């Protein structure tokens, strides 16, 4: 009897699996994270409680400054309403994808982050990061319960993140689906 040999060439399968794992899936994950992060960022600005335009007890009156119309307590404390709202940015894998710079009523966008300042992103992992970069963002989020804009309030970011997590995860899952 003669023994027969069979040769199975898996090079094409390996090449395609490599492309799937290192090119296609990462691109789809980034696309899904961009869509979900953008939805979260827009939800914080458009859905109550929204990112505040200015905090309660702001006082003062409308006036002019180097940045245009401002709402100020005194002439020495000119502040532009909406800078917190205009300071929002979405980073996906450390790359800035979207901003809210155009959403702060009279804001200049002067607090827009210029670069990703978060934790290092490990190889093979992906991250979406929504940031409100104005220096008083954390205080507005946690500490000042009264806002001058109806519908604005504390926990404007975490309320959306926890309340809509299933929707955001679904956006990513839909993008990754082959």
Secondary structure, 3 states (H helix, E strand, C coil): CCCCCCCCCCHHHHHHHHHHHHHHHHHHHHHHHHHHHHHHHHHHHHCCCECCCCECCCCCEEEEECCEEEEECCHHHCCCCCCCHHHEEEEECCEEEEECHHHCCCCCCCCCCCCCCCCCCCCCCCCEEEEECCCCHHHHHHCCCCECCCCECCCCCHHHHHHCHHHHHHHHHHHHCC
